[in-house]
C-alpha cells in the first residue's frame, strides 16, 4: 500500500525594495565648497536623507526639509550651522566653507516606493598649504601668476576657471578652451596658459584689469569642488609712490629728531648761563 503525504507549501512574496549603492572618494582643502551629487533626478515624491558618520544632518520629505539645527547634528561644535544646502530636485548636498571637522563619511539616501538609492562619500579635508594661507595675493604689474588647484587631476575631471563669474578657461579630458567669448579674448588675449596635467592656470604680463576674484570648479565623479582665490595687481606707480612717501616720512622724522636734540642742548646751555649770573 502506498501512502501519499501532502505537504502544503506557502510562498511569501516580500515587498523588498531594490538598493543601489555607489561609493565615491572626495578630497578638498579647508575653505573650499563641495557639492555631493546623488546622480539621480527625483520627482519630489521620494524621501531624501543625508547622514554624516551615521548621524542624520538633513532630510527632505516632499516639500518639507530640515537641515541640521539640532544639538545632535552639531554635537556642540556648530559643525554644519549655515553651511548646508539641499537641492530638492536631485537630493544633492552642498557644504560651504569647509573645515577639518568635516572629514568623514557622508551618505545620501533617496527612498522611493520600490527602491533605495545610496551614494556614500568618503571625504578628506586637507590643510591649506603654508605658501597659500591667504585667499588674496598681491602681484606686481607685468609679472606672471599661477593658480594651483591643489588637487591631483583625474583624466575624467572637468576643470573650469572663472573670473568674476565669467568663464575664462576649461579642461575636459584632452580638450581645452581658453576665452571663448569676445570680452574674455579682449581682456586676456594670449595671456592665459593651462596645464593639462595639473589643471593650473597661469596669467602672464598681468595688468590692473586682472585684479579680482578667480574661482575653480572641479567636476569629478559625483562631486563638484569649488576653490576661490583673489589677486590684487600692484602698479609701478603705486610702488614708486609708496617708496617716495616712505622716504619723505623718514626724512621728516629725522629732521624733527635733530630739531629736538638741538632744542634740548640749547635749553641746557641757557639754564647753565642763568645759574652763572649771565642773562
C-alpha positions, 0 to 999 in steps of 0.5 A: 500500500502506498501512502501519499503525504501532502505537504502544503507549501506557502510562498511569501512574496516580500515587498523588498525594495531594490538598493543601489549603492555607489561609493565615491572618494572626495578630497578638498582643502579647508575653505573650499565648497563641495557639492555631493551629487546623488546622480539621480533626478527625483520627482519630489515624491521620494524621501531624501536623507543625508547622514554624516558618520551615521548621524542624520544632518538633513532630510527632505520629505516632499516639500518639507526639509530640515537641515541640521539645527539640532544639538545632535547634528552639531554635537556642540561644535556648530559643525554644519550651522549655515553651511548646508544646502539641499537641492530638492530636485536631485537630493544633492548636498552642498557644504560651504566653507569647509573645515577639518571637522568635516572629514568623514563619511557622508551618505545620501539616501533617496527612498522611493516606493520600490527602491533605495538609492545610496551614494556614500562619500568618503571625504578628506579635508586637507590643510591649506598649504603654508605658501597659500594661507591667504585667499588674496595675493598681491602681484606686481604689474607685468609679472606672471601668476599661477593658480594651483588647484591643489588637487591631483587631476583625474583624466575624467575631471572637468576643470573650469576657471572663472573670473568674476563669474565669467568663464575664462578657461576649461579642461575636459579630458584632452580638450581645452578652451581658453576665452571663448567669448569676445570680452574674455579674448579682449581682456586676456588675449594670449595671456592665459596658459593651462596645464593639462596635467595639473589643471593650473592656470597661469596669467602672464604680463598681468595688468590692473584689469586682472585684479579680482576674484578667480574661482575653480570648479572641479567636476569629478565623479559625483562631486563638484569642488569649488576653490576661490582665490583673489589677486590684487595687481600692484602698479609701478606707480603705486610702488614708486609712490609708496617708496617716495612717501616712505622716504619723505616720512623718514626724512621728516622724522629725522629732521624733527629728531635733530630739531629736538636734540638741538632744542634740548642742548640749547635749553641746557646751555641757557639754564647753565648761563642763568645759574652763572649770573649771565642773562 
